[in-house]
């Protein structure tokens, strides 16, 4: 099934802000001076390394906000795997507009494709296990929606989008509230029937205490593999189990083998390296 796109109304403010940052106070001095106004070209967005594509809609918006006459033909849609040298899309139109928007388009495309590629690497690593790979709120300010979209493009799933769509009681909440029991009870008394409660636990003793209050999910933070296995047995399907804590593609298979439902990874959005993509001309 194809990946549902984000609405353009969500993307346009992000792209406009990025373009305005680049255009500054005087516009693109170089392209305006060097390239004839009526010169048209066809270029290609080409992958320079293997990976998973994400962010084409933002790249397209970058070009079209500079000049609506720019056209893009997509050859490898978001969520597609690409090989080095493979053409992702063809871009045709006024050369000035293409050059003006080039860096903004590539910044979004490379960054989001990097997130999708990193996600796909972990999703592949845990294939054959039940665990889903999910992201966190450790996102670039202002880019959360598109970074979480890129995680989906890589085959992952999303954790909560913000503080307002679920309750996650973490260690500091527990400490300030005076314990797991009062924290969960206060949370439950204050929410509507559609809001889920997840509680973070560091030990099996905390898990046992939390399970007595029937949370919807438990976050098993920085537990050993043995502790994760024992935690899954203790939960016995009564809550969703989520493992977290510096998990990599190398360590993810062993974590998934413990039987947890979710593996949450912050670095997918805050530290994934870009996927190198270039805007190439026919003679290059």
C-alpha positions in Angstrom: 0.0 0.0 0.0 1.3 3.5 -0.9 2.3 5.9 1.8 -0.5 8.5 2.4 1.0 12.0 1.7 0.8 14.8 4.3 -1.5 17.6 3.2 0.2 20.5 1.4 -1.2 23.0 3.9 1.0 21.3 6.5 4.1 21.4 4.3 4.0 24.8 2.8 4.8 26.8 5.9 7.9 24.7 6.5 9.1 25.1 2.9 8.3 28.9 2.8 10.3 29.4 6.0 13.3 27.5 4.6 13.2 29.4 1.3 12.9 32.8 3.0 15.9 31.9 5.2 17.9 31.3 2.0 16.6 34.2 0.0 17.4 36.7 2.7 16.9 40.3 1.8 17.9 40.4 -1.9 17.0 37.0 -3.4 19.3 34.7 -5.3 22.1 37.0 -6.5 24.1 34.3 -8.2 21.3 32.7 -10.3 19.9 36.2 -11.2 23.2 37.3 -12.5 24.5 34.2 -14.2 21.4 32.5 -15.7 19.2 34.0 -18.4 15.6 34.6 -17.3 14.1 32.5 -20.1 16.5 29.6 -19.9 14.8 26.2 -19.3 16.5 23.0 -18.3 15.7 19.4 -17.3 17.5 18.0 -14.3 17.3 14.8 -12.2 17.3 14.1 -8.5 19.7 11.2 -8.3 20.6 9.0 -5.3 24.3 8.9 -4.6 24.0 6.1 -2.1 21.6 3.3 -1.4 18.6 4.1 0.8 14.9 4.8 1.2 13.2 7.9 -0.2 11.2 10.4 1.8 10.4 14.1 1.3 9.6 14.4 -2.4 6.5 16.6 -1.7 8.6 19.1 0.2 11.2 19.2 -2.6 8.5 19.7 -5.2 7.0 22.5 -3.2 10.4 24.2 -2.9 10.7 24.4 -6.7 7.1 25.4 -7.3 6.9 28.1 -4.7 9.8 29.8 -6.5 8.2 29.3 -9.9 4.9 27.4 -10.5 6.2 26.5 -14.0 8.6 23.9 -12.6 7.4 20.3 -13.1 8.5 17.2 -11.4 8.0 13.6 -12.6 8.6 11.1 -9.8 10.3 7.8 -10.7 10.8 6.4 -7.2 8.1 7.5 -4.7 8.5 8.1 -1.0 9.0 4.7 0.7 10.9 3.3 -2.3 14.4 1.8 -2.0 16.9 3.2 -4.3 20.4 2.2 -5.4 23.4 4.4 -5.9 23.0 6.4 -9.2 19.3 5.7 -9.5 17.1 8.6 -10.6 14.4 9.5 -8.0 12.7 12.2 -10.0 13.0 14.4 -13.1 12.6 18.2 -12.7 12.0 20.5 -15.6 11.4 24.3 -15.9 13.0 27.7 -15.6 16.7 27.3 -14.7 16.8 30.2 -12.3 13.9 28.8 -10.2 15.5 25.4 -10.1 18.8 26.7 -8.9 17.2 29.0 -6.3 15.2 26.2 -4.8 17.9 23.5 -5.2 19.4 23.6 -1.7 16.1 23.9 0.1 14.7 21.0 -1.9 17.7 18.8 -1.2 17.9 19.7 2.5 14.4 18.3 3.0 14.9 15.4 0.7 18.3 14.3 2.1 17.3 14.8 5.7 14.0 12.9 5.5 15.4 10.2 3.3 18.1 9.7 5.9 15.5 9.2 8.6 13.6 6.8 6.3 16.8 4.9 5.5 17.8 4.6 9.2 14.3 3.4 10.1 14.3 0.8 7.3 17.6 -0.6 8.6 16.1 -1.3 12.0 12.8 -2.6 10.6 14.8 -5.0 8.4 16.9 -6.1 11.4 13.9 -7.1 13.5 12.0 -8.8 10.6 10.5 -12.1 11.8 9.7 -10.7 15.2 6.5 -9.1 16.4 8.1 -5.8 17.5 7.3 -2.6 15.7 9.9 0.1 15.4 8.6 3.5 16.7 10.1 7.0 16.9 9.9 9.4 19.8 9.5 13.2 20.4 13.2 13.7 20.0 12.7 15.6 16.8 14.0 18.8 15.2 11.9 21.7 16.4 9.3 22.6 13.8 9.8 19.4 11.7 8.2 16.8 13.9 5.3 16.0 11.5 7.6 15.5 8.5 10.2 13.6 10.4 7.6 11.2 11.8 6.3 10.9 8.2 9.8 9.8 7.2 9.8 7.2 9.9 6.6 5.8 8.3 8.2 5.9 4.9 11.0 3.7 6.3 8.4 1.1 7.5 8.3 2.3 11.1 5.4 3.5 13.2 4.9 6.6 15.3 4.8 7.1 19.0 2.8 10.1 20.3 3.1 13.3 18.3 3.1 15.6 21.4 2.2 16.0 25.0 -1.5 16.3 24.1 -2.3 13.0 22.5 -1.5 10.5 25.2 -0.2 10.3 28.8 3.3 9.0 29.3 4.3 9.0 33.0 8.0 9.1 33.1 10.5 8.9 36.0 10.4 12.5 36.9 6.6 12.5 36.9 6.7 9.5 39.3 9.3 11.1 41.6 7.4 14.4 41.8 4.0 12.7 42.2 5.3 10.6 45.1 5.2 7.2 43.3 3.7 5.1 40.5 0.4 4.6 42.3 -0.5 8.2 42.8 0.8 9.2 39.4 -1.4 6.7 37.6 -4.4 7.4 39.7 -4.2 11.1 39.2 -3.7 10.6 35.5 -6.7 8.3 35.2 -9.0 10.7 37.1 -8.1 13.6 34.8 -8.5 12.2 31.2 -11.2 11.3 28.8 -12.0 7.8 27.8 -10.1 7.9 24.5 -6.7 8.9 26.1 -4.3 6.0 26.8 -1.9 5.8 29.7 1.7 4.6 29.5 4.1 4.4 32.4 7.9 4.2 32.3 9.5 1.6 34.6 13.2 0.9 35.2 12.8 -2.3 37.3 10.7 -5.3 37.5 9.5 -4.2 40.9 8.2 -1.0 39.4 6.6 -3.0 36.6 4.7 -5.1 39.1 3.5 -2.0 40.9 2.3 -0.4 37.7 0.5 -3.5 36.4 -1.7 -3.6 39.5 -3.2 -0.3 38.2 -3.8 -1.6 34.6 -2.0 0.9 32.4 -2.5 0.6 28.6 1.3 0.4 28.0 4.5 0.1 29.9 7.8 1.6 28.8 10.6 -0.8 29.8 13.5 1.7 30.0 17.2 0.5 29.7 16.4 -3.0 30.9 18.7 -5.9 30.1 17.6 -8.6 27.7 16.9 -11.0 30.6 14.8 -8.3 32.3 12.9 -7.6 29.1 12.1 -11.3 28.7 10.9 -11.5 32.3 8.9 -8.3 31.9 7.0 -9.7 28.8 6.1 -12.8 30.9 4.9 -10.7 33.8 2.8 -8.5 31.5 1.3 -11.5 29.8 -0.6 -9.4 27.3 -2.3 -7.1 29.8 -0.5 -4.1 28.4 1.6 -3.1 25.4 5.3 -3.5 26.1 7.8 -1.0 24.8 11.5 -1.3 25.0 13.8 1.7 24.9 17.3 2.8 25.6 20.2 3.2 23.1 18.9 0.5 20.7 20.8 0.1 17.4 20.3 -2.0 14.3 22.9 -4.4 15.8 21.2 -4.8 19.2 17.6 -4.5 17.9 17.1 -8.2 16.9 18.0 -9.5 20.4 15.6 -6.9 21.9 12.9 -7.9 19.5 13.4 -11.6 20.4 12.4 -10.9 24.0 8.8 -10.6 22.8 8.2 -6.9 23.3 5.6 -5.2 21.2 7.4 -2.0 20.4 11.0 -0.7 20.2 11.3 3.0 20.5 14.4 4.7 19.1 15.1 8.4 19.5 18.1 8.6 17.2 16.0 7.8 14.1 14.9 11.4 14.1 17.5 13.3 16.0 20.7 11.8 14.7 20.1 9.8 11.5 22.7 10.7 8.8 21.4 12.2 5.6 20.9 10.2 2.4 23.1 11.8 -0.2 20.9 13.0 -3.1 22.0 15.4 -5.8 20.4 17.6 -8.4 22.2 16.6 -11.6 22.3 18.1 -15.1 22.5 15.9 -18.2 26.1 16.8 -18.9 27.2 15.9 -15.3 
